[in-house]
């Protein structure tokens, strides 16, 4: 019988995005290290499908509403039976339910991960249930403190990015640019993210309409904002210079094809995973002044920060960044090392293991 500590993550969400990728990444890495792992999600969650494909046990609870008494009963029985060493909650409903029941069942370590920069409805579940709170950025941590969450519980831990996976490839650059008919004379400006309103893609479209014809634009990602984005592109009259690739499971290849990254998120964003991924390539960056996204810029050599919807500043920023398209490998390697040291996957896992060890939760010698 496997006596290793069990790490259990809970999540209300049925969609697929940065939060769910963070959850799966942690569980995958913990499993590699020898922990037992599992997830508790709703029926139909894409996280469940992907977790099962990687051999991660999945348990189903109806987190639709915290007023569902049957769900409370089922979750209590599950926690009591599994006896996890750690329960890590992610969304609102599952944090209330799993956090409260984990306290009742005396789970040794209860963690709440806060992914977005947005006001919380109540500090009660944070203060009463969680032993530790992982805030995905300094800005999120500050906001939680301002809303009366106990500062001593908060640990800033952004989602770690696999620095080995996300690195420049000349071959990928040639293949992607050839596939989409991007010439050496074109300047390809890109954004890789899920298509959601707060990602600010409309700003990219409006900026595209102000740029010279050799500036081409690519957005890599899928989501419920596709139809609106297509409409905006048509209205701006830039269909001939705009590429929508849809969702891609290999985003690392597309970064290599870009000349400039335009990261246009303007609200609720933590430190987006695709944002950090892009920084590992050393590509010139245009970014909106969103608090969490400004934090890593101390490590970035070539960037311009603009206010959302400031078209004149965005145009000027792209024109200035186009002067830095020649790759400086020594500078880029220094940037990669700085980013990986703070935002890399290995750094995240080391920090998580330290939190676990502080509660005596470690993989036992076999």
VEXDO-583913 format. One record per residue (C-alpha): residue number from 1; residue in three letters; chain; x, y, z. Coordinates in steps of 0.05 Angstrom, whole numbers, plus 5000, padded with zeros to 4 digits. Each point is the difference from the previous one (the first is absolute). Example, Ala and Ser with C-alpha at 12.3 -4.5 7.8 and 13.67 -1.06 7.14 Angstrom:
2
<atom i="1" aa="ALA" ch="A" east="5246" north="4910" up="5156"/>
<atom i="2" aa="SER" ch="A" east="5027" north="5069" up="4987"/>
END
This chain:
366
<atom i="1" aa="UNK" ch="A" east="5000" north="5000" up="5000"/>
<atom i="2" aa="UNK" ch="A" east="5025" north="5069" up="4980"/>
<atom i="3" aa="UNK" ch="A" east="5010" north="5040" up="5064"/>
<atom i="4" aa="UNK" ch="A" east="5025" north="5063" up="4966"/>
<atom i="5" aa="UNK" ch="A" east="4963" north="5065" up="5017"/>
<atom i="6" aa="UNK" ch="A" east="4938" north="5014" up="4958"/>
<atom i="7" aa="UNK" ch="A" east="4994" north="5070" up="4968"/>
<atom i="8" aa="UNK" ch="A" east="4929" north="5016" up="4979"/>
<atom i="9" aa="UNK" ch="A" east="4981" north="5060" up="4957"/>
<atom i="10" aa="UNK" ch="A" east="4928" north="5025" up="4993"/>
<atom i="11" aa="UNK" ch="A" east="4971" north="5044" up="4946"/>
<atom i="12" aa="UNK" ch="A" east="4931" north="5025" up="4982"/>
<atom i="13" aa="UNK" ch="A" east="5017" north="5018" up="4928"/>
<atom i="14" aa="UNK" ch="A" east="4980" north="4959" up="4940"/>
<atom i="15" aa="UNK" ch="A" east="5038" north="5042" up="4949"/>
<atom i="16" aa="UNK" ch="A" east="5073" north="4998" up="4980"/>
<atom i="17" aa="UNK" ch="A" east="5047" north="5058" up="5013"/>
<atom i="18" aa="UNK" ch="A" east="5058" north="5023" up="5041"/>
<atom i="19" aa="UNK" ch="A" east="4970" north="4980" up="5067"/>
<atom i="20" aa="UNK" ch="A" east="4987" north="4929" up="4978"/>
<atom i="21" aa="UNK" ch="A" east="5068" north="4994" up="4967"/>
<atom i="22" aa="UNK" ch="A" east="5031" north="5021" up="5066"/>
<atom i="23" aa="UNK" ch="A" east="4961" north="4946" up="5037"/>
<atom i="24" aa="UNK" ch="A" east="5020" north="4946" up="4951"/>
<atom i="25" aa="UNK" ch="A" east="5072" north="5023" up="4999"/>
<atom i="26" aa="UNK" ch="A" east="5007" north="4995" up="5076"/>
<atom i="27" aa="UNK" ch="A" east="4968" north="4932" up="5003"/>
<atom i="28" aa="UNK" ch="A" east="5043" north="4974" up="4943"/>
<atom i="29" aa="UNK" ch="A" east="5064" north="5024" up="5032"/>
<atom i="30" aa="UNK" ch="A" east="4981" north="4975" up="5069"/>
<atom i="31" aa="UNK" ch="A" east="4984" north="4932" up="4971"/>
<atom i="32" aa="UNK" ch="A" east="5069" north="4997" up="4968"/>
<atom i="33" aa="UNK" ch="A" east="5031" north="5015" up="5068"/>
<atom i="34" aa="UNK" ch="A" east="4965" north="4940" up="5032"/>
<atom i="35" aa="UNK" ch="A" east="4939" north="5031" up="5034"/>
<atom i="36" aa="UNK" ch="A" east="4932" north="4969" up="4990"/>
<atom i="37" aa="UNK" ch="A" east="4955" north="5051" up="4966"/>
<atom i="38" aa="UNK" ch="A" east="4927" north="5009" up="4981"/>
<atom i="39" aa="UNK" ch="A" east="4949" north="5053" up="4980"/>
<atom i="40" aa="UNK" ch="A" east="4929" north="5014" up="5019"/>
<atom i="41" aa="UNK" ch="A" east="4960" north="5034" up="4945"/>
<atom i="42" aa="UNK" ch="A" east="4931" north="5005" up="4969"/>
<atom i="43" aa="UNK" ch="A" east="4973" north="4952" up="4948"/>
<atom i="44" aa="UNK" ch="A" east="5020" north="5024" up="4931"/>
<atom i="45" aa="UNK" ch="A" east="5062" north="5038" up="5021"/>
<atom i="46" aa="UNK" ch="A" east="5054" north="5000" up="4947"/>
<atom i="47" aa="UNK" ch="A" east="5051" north="4997" up="5057"/>
<atom i="48" aa="UNK" ch="A" east="4972" north="4931" up="5017"/>
<atom i="49" aa="UNK" ch="A" east="5010" north="4974" up="4929"/>
<atom i="50" aa="UNK" ch="A" east="5071" north="5025" up="4997"/>
<atom i="51" aa="UNK" ch="A" east="5016" north="4975" up="5069"/>
<atom i="52" aa="UNK" ch="A" east="4974" north="4931" up="4986"/>
<atom i="53" aa="UNK" ch="A" east="5042" north="4997" up="4936"/>
<atom i="54" aa="UNK" ch="A" east="5061" north="5010" up="5044"/>
<atom i="55" aa="UNK" ch="A" east="4980" north="4947" up="5050"/>
<atom i="56" aa="UNK" ch="A" east="4976" north="5049" up="5054"/>
<atom i="57" aa="UNK" ch="A" east="4941" north="4974" up="5041"/>
<atom i="58" aa="UNK" ch="A" east="4938" north="5043" up="4992"/>
<atom i="59" aa="UNK" ch="A" east="4942" north="5006" up="5049"/>
<atom i="60" aa="UNK" ch="A" east="4935" north="5035" up="4983"/>
<atom i="61" aa="UNK" ch="A" east="4961" north="5047" up="5045"/>
<atom i="62" aa="UNK" ch="A" east="4944" north="5048" up="4979"/>
<atom i="63" aa="UNK" ch="A" east="5033" north="5066" up="5018"/>
<atom i="64" aa="UNK" ch="A" east="4945" north="5039" up="4963"/>
<atom i="65" aa="UNK" ch="A" east="4975" north="5032" up="5064"/>
<atom i="66" aa="UNK" ch="A" east="5026" north="5000" up="5072"/>
<atom i="67" aa="UNK" ch="A" east="4926" north="4994" up="5021"/>
<atom i="68" aa="UNK" ch="A" east="4997" north="4929" up="4972"/>
<atom i="69" aa="UNK" ch="A" east="4997" north="4959" up="5063"/>
<atom i="70" aa="UNK" ch="A" east="5008" north="4934" up="4963"/>
<atom i="71" aa="UNK" ch="A" east="5066" north="5025" up="4972"/>
<atom i="72" aa="UNK" ch="A" east="5024" north="5018" up="5070"/>
<atom i="73" aa="UNK" ch="A" east="4983" north="4929" up="5023"/>
<atom i="74" aa="UNK" ch="A" east="5035" north="4967" up="4942"/>
<atom i="75" aa="UNK" ch="A" east="5061" north="5044" up="5007"/>
<atom i="76" aa="UNK" ch="A" east="5005" north="4987" up="5075"/>
<atom i="77" aa="UNK" ch="A" east="4998" north="4925" up="4988"/>
<atom i="78" aa="UNK" ch="A" east="5052" north="5006" up="4945"/>
<atom i="79" aa="UNK" ch="A" east="5049" north="5039" up="5043"/>
<atom i="80" aa="UNK" ch="A" east="4988" north="4955" up="5060"/>
<atom i="81" aa="UNK" ch="A" east="5014" north="4939" up="4957"/>
<atom i="82" aa="UNK" ch="A" east="5062" north="5026" up="4963"/>
<atom i="83" aa="UNK" ch="A" east="5033" north="5033" up="5059"/>
<atom i="84" aa="UNK" ch="A" east="5041" north="5050" up="4958"/>
<atom i="85" aa="UNK" ch="A" east="5062" north="5034" up="5029"/>
<atom i="86" aa="UNK" ch="A" east="4986" north="5063" up="4958"/>
<atom i="87" aa="UNK" ch="A" east="4937" north="5029" up="4971"/>
<atom i="88" aa="UNK" ch="A" east="5011" north="5057" up="4951"/>
<atom i="89" aa="UNK" ch="A" east="4938" north="5038" up="4978"/>
<atom i="90" aa="UNK" ch="A" east="4995" north="5047" up="4940"/>
<atom i="91" aa="UNK" ch="A" east="4931" north="5029" up="4986"/>
<atom i="92" aa="UNK" ch="A" east="4948" north="5033" up="5045"/>
<atom i="93" aa="UNK" ch="A" east="4949" north="4944" up="5010"/>
<atom i="94" aa="UNK" ch="A" east="5050" north="4944" up="5009"/>
<atom i="95" aa="UNK" ch="A" east="5042" north="5043" up="5047"/>
<atom i="96" aa="UNK" ch="A" east="4940" north="5010" up="5047"/>
<atom i="97" aa="UNK" ch="A" east="4980" north="4927" up="4999"/>
<atom i="98" aa="UNK" ch="A" east="5067" north="4964" up="4998"/>
<atom i="99" aa="UNK" ch="A" east="5033" north="5052" up="5045"/>
<atom i="100" aa="UNK" ch="A" east="4947" north="4993" up="5054"/>
<atom i="101" aa="UNK" ch="A" east="4996" north="4925" up="4998"/>
<atom i="102" aa="UNK" ch="A" east="5076" north="4993" up="4998"/>
<atom i="103" aa="UNK" ch="A" east="5002" north="5038" up="5066"/>
<atom i="104" aa="UNK" ch="A" east="4947" north="4955" up="5030"/>
<atom i="105" aa="UNK" ch="A" east="5038" north="4938" up="4976"/>
<atom i="106" aa="UNK" ch="A" east="5065" north="5030" up="5027"/>
<atom i="107" aa="UNK" ch="A" east="5038" north="4998" up="4934"/>
<atom i="108" aa="UNK" ch="A" east="5071" north="5019" up="5019"/>
<atom i="109" aa="UNK" ch="A" east="5009" north="5054" up="4946"/>
<atom i="110" aa="UNK" ch="A" east="4945" north="5039" up="4965"/>
<atom i="111" aa="UNK" ch="A" east="5023" north="5046" up="4944"/>
<atom i="112" aa="UNK" ch="A" east="4958" north="5050" up="4960"/>
<atom i="113" aa="UNK" ch="A" east="5029" north="5024" up="4934"/>
<atom i="114" aa="UNK" ch="A" east="4978" north="5068" up="4976"/>
<atom i="115" aa="UNK" ch="A" east="5009" north="5008" up="4925"/>
<atom i="116" aa="UNK" ch="A" east="4967" north="5066" up="4981"/>
<atom i="117" aa="UNK" ch="A" east="5008" north="5074" up="5017"/>
<atom i="118" aa="UNK" ch="A" east="4928" north="5015" up="5020"/>
<atom i="119" aa="UNK" ch="A" east="4964" north="5018" up="5064"/>
<atom i="120" aa="UNK" ch="A" east="4979" north="4940" up="5043"/>
<atom i="121" aa="UNK" ch="A" east="4929" north="4996" up="5026"/>
<atom i="122" aa="UNK" ch="A" east="5022" north="4980" up="5070"/>
<atom i="123" aa="UNK" ch="A" east="5064" north="4988" up="5038"/>
<atom i="124" aa="UNK" ch="A" east="4967" north="4948" up="5045"/>
<atom i="125" aa="UNK" ch="A" east="5018" north="4938" up="4961"/>
<atom i="126" aa="UNK" ch="A" east="5072" north="5025" up="4993"/>
<atom i="127" aa="UNK" ch="A" east="5010" north="5015" up="5074"/>
<atom i="128" aa="UNK" ch="A" east="4957" north="4945" up="5031"/>
<atom i="129" aa="UNK" ch="A" east="5018" north="4940" up="4956"/>
<atom i="130" aa="UNK" ch="A" east="5067" north="5008" up="4964"/>
<atom i="131" aa="UNK" ch="A" east="5065" north="4989" up="5036"/>
<atom i="132" aa="UNK" ch="A" east="5038" north="5031" up="4942"/>
<atom i="133" aa="UNK" ch="A" east="4980" north="5041" up="4940"/>
<atom i="134" aa="UNK" ch="A" east="5038" north="4999" up="4934"/>
<atom i="135" aa="UNK" ch="A" east="4991" north="5067" up="4965"/>
<atom i="136" aa="UNK" ch="A" east="5021" north="4997" up="4927"/>
<atom i="137" aa="UNK" ch="A" east="5031" north="5070" up="5001"/>
<atom i="138" aa="UNK" ch="A" east="5022" north="5054" up="5048"/>
<atom i="139" aa="UNK" ch="A" east="4941" north="5042" up="4978"/>
<atom i="140" aa="UNK" ch="A" east="4951" north="4945" up="5018"/>
<atom i="141" aa="UNK" ch="A" east="5033" north="4992" up="5068"/>
<atom i="142" aa="UNK" ch="A" east="4995" north="5075" up="5013"/>
<atom i="143" aa="UNK" ch="A" east="4927" north="5001" up="4980"/>
<atom i="144" aa="UNK" ch="A" east="4985" north="4942" up="5047"/>
<atom i="145" aa="UNK" ch="A" east="5033" north="5037" up="5058"/>
<atom i="146" aa="UNK" ch="A" east="4960" north="5062" up="4984"/>
<atom i="147" aa="UNK" ch="A" east="4937" north="4957" up="5006"/>
<atom i="148" aa="UNK" ch="A" east="5020" north="4976" up="5069"/>
<atom i="149" aa="UNK" ch="A" east="5030" north="4932" up="4983"/>
<atom i="150" aa="UNK" ch="A" east="5053" north="4982" up="5051"/>
<atom i="151" aa="UNK" ch="A" east="5067" north="5022" up="4970"/>
<atom i="152" aa="UNK" ch="A" east="5040" north="4946" up="5037"/>
<atom i="153" aa="UNK" ch="A" east="4962" north="4946" up="4962"/>
<atom i="154" aa="UNK" ch="A" east="5016" north="5027" up="4931"/>
<atom i="155" aa="UNK" ch="A" east="5057" north="4973" up="4957"/>
<atom i="156" aa="UNK" ch="A" east="5012" north="5030" up="4931"/>
<atom i="157" aa="UNK" ch="A" east="5008" north="4943" up="4952"/>
<atom i="158" aa="UNK" ch="A" east="4987" north="5011" up="4926"/>
<atom i="159" aa="UNK" ch="A" east="4989" north="4941" up="4955"/>
<atom i="160" aa="UNK" ch="A" east="5067" north="4969" up="4981"/>
<atom i="161" aa="UNK" ch="A" east="5016" north="4996" up="4926"/>
<atom i="162" aa="UNK" ch="A" east="5041" north="4943" up="4971"/>
<atom i="163" aa="UNK" ch="A" east="5062" north="5037" up="4976"/>
<atom i="164" aa="UNK" ch="A" east="5023" north="4940" up="4961"/>
<atom i="165" aa="UNK" ch="A" east="4937" north="4996" up="4959"/>
<atom i="166" aa="UNK" ch="A" east="4995" north="5075" up="4984"/>
<atom i="167" aa="UNK" ch="A" east="5062" north="5021" up="4963"/>
<atom i="168" aa="UNK" ch="A" east="5015" north="5028" up="4931"/>
<atom i="169" aa="UNK" ch="A" east="5004" north="4953" up="4940"/>
<atom i="170" aa="UNK" ch="A" east="5023" north="5025" up="4932"/>
<atom i="171" aa="UNK" ch="A" east="4967" north="4939" up="4968"/>
<atom i="172" aa="UNK" ch="A" east="4932" north="5016" up="5032"/>
<atom i="173" aa="UNK" ch="A" east="5007" north="5072" up="4978"/>
<atom i="174" aa="UNK" ch="A" east="5011" north="4980" up="4928"/>
<atom i="175" aa="UNK" ch="A" east="4944" north="4949" up="4999"/>
<atom i="176" aa="UNK" ch="A" east="4947" north="5043" up="5033"/>
<atom i="177" aa="UNK" ch="A" east="5016" north="5062" up="4959"/>
<atom i="178" aa="UNK" ch="A" east="5000" north="4959" up="4936"/>
<atom i="179" aa="UNK" ch="A" east="4934" north="4967" up="5019"/>
<atom i="180" aa="UNK" ch="A" east="4966" north="5068" up="5008"/>
<atom i="181" aa="UNK" ch="A" east="5037" north="5035" up="4943"/>
<atom i="182" aa="UNK" ch="A" east="5039" north="5048" up="5044"/>
<atom i="183" aa="UNK" ch="A" east="5060" north="5028" up="4962"/>
<atom i="184" aa="UNK" ch="A" east="5067" north="5024" up="5026"/>
<atom i="185" aa="UNK" ch="A" east="4977" north="5071" up="4986"/>
<atom i="186" aa="UNK" ch="A" east="4938" north="4992" up="5043"/>
<atom i="187" aa="UNK" ch="A" east="5001" north="5018" up="5074"/>
<atom i="188" aa="UNK" ch="A" east="4956" north="4950" up="5035"/>
<atom i="189" aa="UNK" ch="A" east="4967" north="5025" up="5064"/>
<atom i="190" aa="UNK" ch="A" east="4968" north="4946" up="5041"/>
<atom i="191" aa="UNK" ch="A" east="4960" north="4982" up="5062"/>
<atom i="192" aa="UNK" ch="A" east="4992" north="4929" up="5027"/>
<atom i="193" aa="UNK" ch="A" east="4942" north="4993" up="5049"/>
<atom i="194" aa="UNK" ch="A" east="4930" north="4975" up="5008"/>
<atom i="195" aa="UNK" ch="A" east="4948" north="5043" up="4965"/>
<atom i="196" aa="UNK" ch="A" east="4965" north="5035" up="5058"/>
<atom i="197" aa="UNK" ch="A" east="4975" north="5071" up="5006"/>
<atom i="198" aa="UNK" ch="A" east="5050" north="5023" up="5053"/>
<atom i="199" aa="UNK" ch="A" east="5058" north="4977" up="4956"/>
<atom i="200" aa="UNK" ch="A" east="4989" north="5065" up="4961"/>
<atom i="201" aa="UNK" ch="A" east="5008" north="4973" up="4930"/>
<atom i="202" aa="UNK" ch="A" east="4956" north="5056" up="4973"/>
<atom i="203" aa="UNK" ch="A" east="5056" north="5048" up="5017"/>
<atom i="204" aa="UNK" ch="A" east="5047" north="4960" up="4956"/>
<atom i="205" aa="UNK" ch="A" east="4950" north="5002" up="4942"/>
<atom i="206" aa="UNK" ch="A" east="4992" north="5076" up="5005"/>
<atom i="207" aa="UNK" ch="A" east="5075" north="5009" up="5004"/>
<atom i="208" aa="UNK" ch="A" east="5010" north="4957" up="4938"/>
<atom i="209" aa="UNK" ch="A" east="4957" north="5048" up="4961"/>
<atom i="210" aa="UNK" ch="A" east="5050" north="5056" up="5015"/>
<atom i="211" aa="UNK" ch="A" east="5063" north="4963" up="4980"/>
<atom i="212" aa="UNK" ch="A" east="5038" north="4996" up="4933"/>
<atom i="213" aa="UNK" ch="A" east="4981" north="4943" up="4954"/>
<atom i="214" aa="UNK" ch="A" east="5061" north="4958" up="5016"/>
<atom i="215" aa="UNK" ch="A" east="4976" north="4991" up="5071"/>
<atom i="216" aa="UNK" ch="A" east="4962" north="4934" up="5004"/>
<atom i="217" aa="UNK" ch="A" east="4962" north="4976" up="5062"/>
<atom i="218" aa="UNK" ch="A" east="4989" north="4931" up="5028"/>
<atom i="219" aa="UNK" ch="A" east="4958" north="4977" up="5059"/>
<atom i="220" aa="UNK" ch="A" east="5010" north="4928" up="5022"/>
<atom i="221" aa="UNK" ch="A" east="4945" north="4972" up="5044"/>
<atom i="222" aa="UNK" ch="A" east="4928" north="4978" up="5003"/>
<atom i="223" aa="UNK" ch="A" east="4941" north="5019" up="5044"/>
<atom i="224" aa="UNK" ch="A" east="4932" north="5030" up="5003"/>
<atom i="225" aa="UNK" ch="A" east="5024" north="5067" up="4973"/>
<atom i="226" aa="UNK" ch="A" east="5015" north="4975" up="4930"/>
<atom i="227" aa="UNK" ch="A" east="4937" north="5026" up="4965"/>
<atom i="228" aa="UNK" ch="A" east="5007" north="5069" up="5031"/>
<atom i="229" aa="UNK" ch="A" east="5073" north="5004" up="4981"/>
<atom i="230" aa="UNK" ch="A" east="4985" north="4980" up="4928"/>
<atom i="231" aa="UNK" ch="A" east="4947" north="5055" up="4997"/>
<atom i="232" aa="UNK" ch="A" east="5049" north="5052" up="5027"/>
<atom i="233" aa="UNK" ch="A" east="5052" north="4980" up="4949"/>
<atom i="234" aa="UNK" ch="A" east="4950" north="5007" up="4943"/>
<atom i="235" aa="UNK" ch="A" east="4976" north="5068" up="5025"/>
<atom i="236" aa="UNK" ch="A" east="5071" north="5025" up="5005"/>
<atom i="237" aa="UNK" ch="A" east="5014" north="4978" up="4929"/>
<atom i="238" aa="UNK" ch="A" east="5063" north="4960" up="5017"/>
<atom i="239" aa="UNK" ch="A" east="4979" north="4930" up="4980"/>
<atom i="240" aa="UNK" ch="A" east="5058" north="4997" up="4950"/>
<atom i="241" aa="UNK" ch="A" east="5051" north="5013" up="5056"/>
<atom i="242" aa="UNK" ch="A" east="4969" north="4959" up="5057"/>
<atom i="243" aa="UNK" ch="A" east="5009" north="4926" up="5015"/>
<atom i="244" aa="UNK" ch="A" east="4958" north="4962" up="5050"/>
<atom i="245" aa="UNK" ch="A" east="5029" north="4931" up="5009"/>
<atom i="246" aa="UNK" ch="A" east="4949" north="4973" up="5050"/>
<atom i="247" aa="UNK" ch="A" east="5021" north="4958" up="5060"/>
<atom i="248" aa="UNK" ch="A" east="5069" north="4967" up="4996"/>
<atom i="249" aa="UNK" ch="A" east="5029" north="4947" up="5046"/>
<atom i="250" aa="UNK" ch="A" east="5070" north="5021" up="4980"/>
<atom i="251" aa="UNK" ch="A" east="5002" north="5075" up="5013"/>
<atom i="252" aa="UNK" ch="A" east="5075" north="4997" up="5011"/>
<atom i="253" aa="UNK" ch="A" east="5010" north="4994" up="4924"/>
<atom i="254" aa="UNK" ch="A" east="4960" north="5063" up="4986"/>
<atom i="255" aa="UNK" ch="A" east="5040" north="5046" up="5045"/>
<atom i="256" aa="UNK" ch="A" east="5062" north="4986" up="4957"/>
<atom i="257" aa="UNK" ch="A" east="4963" north="5028" up="4939"/>
<atom i="258" aa="UNK" ch="A" east="4985" north="5067" up="5032"/>
<atom i="259" aa="UNK" ch="A" east="5041" north="5064" up="4993"/>
<atom i="260" aa="UNK" ch="A" east="4962" north="5038" up="5055"/>
<atom i="261" aa="UNK" ch="A" east="4952" north="4977" up="5054"/>
<atom i="262" aa="UNK" ch="A" east="4940" north="5045" up="5014"/>
<atom i="263" aa="UNK" ch="A" east="4971" north="4980" up="5067"/>
<atom i="264" aa="UNK" ch="A" east="4935" north="5039" up="5006"/>
<atom i="265" aa="UNK" ch="A" east="4966" north="4973" up="5063"/>
<atom i="266" aa="UNK" ch="A" east="4971" north="5057" up="5040"/>
<atom i="267" aa="UNK" ch="A" east="4961" north="4971" up="5060"/>
<atom i="268" aa="UNK" ch="A" east="4998" north="4943" up="5050"/>
<atom i="269" aa="UNK" ch="A" east="5064" north="4970" up="4973"/>
<atom i="270" aa="UNK" ch="A" east="5048" north="4967" up="5047"/>
<atom i="271" aa="UNK" ch="A" east="5069" north="4987" up="4970"/>
<atom i="272" aa="UNK" ch="A" east="4976" north="4965" up="4937"/>
<atom i="273" aa="UNK" ch="A" east="5036" north="4936" up="4982"/>
<atom i="274" aa="UNK" ch="A" east="5004" north="5019" up="4927"/>
<atom i="275" aa="UNK" ch="A" east="5030" north="5067" up="5021"/>
<atom i="276" aa="UNK" ch="A" east="5058" north="4966" up="5037"/>
<atom i="277" aa="UNK" ch="A" east="5007" north="4950" up="4944"/>
<atom i="278" aa="UNK" ch="A" east="5011" north="5057" up="4951"/>
<atom i="279" aa="UNK" ch="A" east="5051" north="5033" up="5045"/>
<atom i="280" aa="UNK" ch="A" east="5043" north="4937" up="4996"/>
<atom i="281" aa="UNK" ch="A" east="5010" north="5014" up="4925"/>
<atom i="282" aa="UNK" ch="A" east="5029" north="5069" up="5009"/>
<atom i="283" aa="UNK" ch="A" east="4952" north="5028" up="4948"/>
<atom i="284" aa="UNK" ch="A" east="4987" north="5076" up="5002"/>
<atom i="285" aa="UNK" ch="A" east="4936" north="5012" up="5040"/>
<atom i="286" aa="UNK" ch="A" east="4943" north="5049" up="4999"/>
<atom i="287" aa="UNK" ch="A" east="4958" north="4992" up="5063"/>
<atom i="288" aa="UNK" ch="A" east="4941" north="5036" up="5033"/>
<atom i="289" aa="UNK" ch="A" east="5011" north="5030" up="5068"/>
<atom i="290" aa="UNK" ch="A" east="4964" north="4946" up="5038"/>
<atom i="291" aa="UNK" ch="A" east="5028" north="4995" up="5071"/>
<atom i="292" aa="UNK" ch="A" east="5018" north="4926" up="5001"/>
<atom i="293" aa="UNK" ch="A" east="5031" north="5003" up="4930"/>
<atom i="294" aa="UNK" ch="A" east="5047" north="5057" up="5020"/>
<atom i="295" aa="UNK" ch="A" east="5034" north="4957" up="5054"/>
<atom i="296" aa="UNK" ch="A" east="5046" north="4958" up="4955"/>
<atom i="297" aa="UNK" ch="A" east="5021" north="5059" up="4957"/>
<atom i="298" aa="UNK" ch="A" east="5061" north="5012" up="5044"/>
<atom i="299" aa="UNK" ch="A" east="5031" north="4942" up="4963"/>
<atom i="300" aa="UNK" ch="A" east="4980" north="5021" up="4929"/>
<atom i="301" aa="UNK" ch="A" east="5048" north="5037" up="4955"/>
<atom i="302" aa="UNK" ch="A" east="4957" north="5025" up="4943"/>
<atom i="303" aa="UNK" ch="A" east="4928" north="5020" up="5017"/>
<atom i="304" aa="UNK" ch="A" east="4951" north="5057" up="4998"/>
<atom i="305" aa="UNK" ch="A" east="4942" north="5007" up="5049"/>
<atom i="306" aa="UNK" ch="A" east="4936" north="5036" up="4978"/>
<atom i="307" aa="UNK" ch="A" east="4932" north="5014" up="5027"/>
<atom i="308" aa="UNK" ch="A" east="4944" north="4957" up="4973"/>
<atom i="309" aa="UNK" ch="A" east="4967" north="5030" up="4938"/>
<atom i="310" aa="UNK" ch="A" east="5054" north="5054" up="4991"/>
<atom i="311" aa="UNK" ch="A" east="5007" north="4990" up="4925"/>
<atom i="312" aa="UNK" ch="A" east="5053" north="5054" up="4990"/>
<atom i="313" aa="UNK" ch="A" east="5045" north="4971" up="5054"/>
<atom i="314" aa="UNK" ch="A" east="4990" north="4929" up="4974"/>
<atom i="315" aa="UNK" ch="A" east="5018" north="5020" up="4929"/>
<atom i="316" aa="UNK" ch="A" east="5062" north="5038" up="5024"/>
<atom i="317" aa="UNK" ch="A" east="5019" north="4941" up="5044"/>
<atom i="318" aa="UNK" ch="A" east="4997" north="4951" up="4943"/>
<atom i="319" aa="UNK" ch="A" east="5040" north="5045" up="4954"/>
<atom i="320" aa="UNK" ch="A" east="5054" north="5009" up="5054"/>
<atom i="321" aa="UNK" ch="A" east="5003" north="4925" up="5017"/>
<atom i="322" aa="UNK" ch="A" east="5009" north="4984" up="4926"/>
<atom i="323" aa="UNK" ch="A" east="5070" north="5030" up="5008"/>
<atom i="324" aa="UNK" ch="A" east="5019" north="4941" up="5046"/>
<atom i="325" aa="UNK" ch="A" east="4982" north="4940" up="4957"/>
<atom i="326" aa="UNK" ch="A" east="5071" north="4975" up="4992"/>
<atom i="327" aa="UNK" ch="A" east="5010" north="4944" up="5052"/>
<atom i="328" aa="UNK" ch="A" east="5054" north="5013" up="5051"/>
<atom i="329" aa="UNK" ch="A" east="5012" north="4930" up="5026"/>
<atom i="330" aa="UNK" ch="A" east="5042" north="5020" up="5060"/>
<atom i="331" aa="UNK" ch="A" east="4948" north="5051" up="5023"/>
<atom i="332" aa="UNK" ch="A" east="4943" north="4951" up="4988"/>
<atom i="333" aa="UNK" ch="A" east="5035" north="4945" up="5040"/>
<atom i="334" aa="UNK" ch="A" east="5009" north="5048" up="5059"/>
<atom i="335" aa="UNK" ch="A" east="4925" north="5017" up="4997"/>
<atom i="336" aa="UNK" ch="A" east="4982" north="4926" up="4996"/>
<atom i="337" aa="UNK" ch="A" east="5041" north="4984" up="5062"/>
<atom i="338" aa="UNK" ch="A" east="4969" north="5058" up="5039"/>
<atom i="339" aa="UNK" ch="A" east="4929" north="4980" up="4981"/>
<atom i="340" aa="UNK" ch="A" east="5011" north="4927" up="5013"/>
<atom i="341" aa="UNK" ch="A" east="5031" north="5014" up="5069"/>
<atom i="342" aa="UNK" ch="A" east="4936" north="5033" up="5023"/>
<atom i="343" aa="UNK" ch="A" east="4945" north="4973" up="4954"/>
<atom i="344" aa="UNK" ch="A" east="5027" north="4933" up="4977"/>
<atom i="345" aa="UNK" ch="A" east="4967" north="4933" up="5013"/>
<atom i="346" aa="UNK" ch="A" east="5057" north="4975" up="5043"/>
<atom i="347" aa="UNK" ch="A" east="4998" north="5063" up="5043"/>
<atom i="348" aa="UNK" ch="A" east="4924" north="4991" up="5011"/>
<atom i="349" aa="UNK" ch="A" east="5007" north="4927" up="5020"/>
<atom i="350" aa="UNK" ch="A" east="5058" north="5015" up="5048"/>
<atom i="351" aa="UNK" ch="A" east="4957" north="5053" up="5035"/>
<atom i="352" aa="UNK" ch="A" east="4940" north="4954" up="5004"/>
<atom i="353" aa="UNK" ch="A" east="5042" north="4944" up="5029"/>
<atom i="354" aa="UNK" ch="A" east="5027" north="5049" up="5053"/>
<atom i="355" aa="UNK" ch="A" east="4929" north="5017" up="5021"/>
<atom i="356" aa="UNK" ch="A" east="4982" north="4926" up="5004"/>
<atom i="357" aa="UNK" ch="A" east="5064" north="4984" up="5039"/>
<atom i="358" aa="UNK" ch="A" east="4982" north="5055" up="5050"/>
<atom i="359" aa="UNK" ch="A" east="4941" north="4957" up="5019"/>
<atom i="360" aa="UNK" ch="A" east="5040" north="4935" up="4999"/>
<atom i="361" aa="UNK" ch="A" east="4970" north="4978" up="4933"/>
<atom i="362" aa="UNK" ch="A" east="5055" north="4967" up="4959"/>
<atom i="363" aa="UNK" ch="A" east="5009" north="4939" up="4957"/>
<atom i="364" aa="UNK" ch="A" east="5023" north="4943" up="5045"/>
<atom i="365" aa="UNK" ch="A" east="5060" north="4957" up="4983"/>
<atom i="366" aa="UNK" ch="A" east="4980" north="4936" up="4967"/>
END
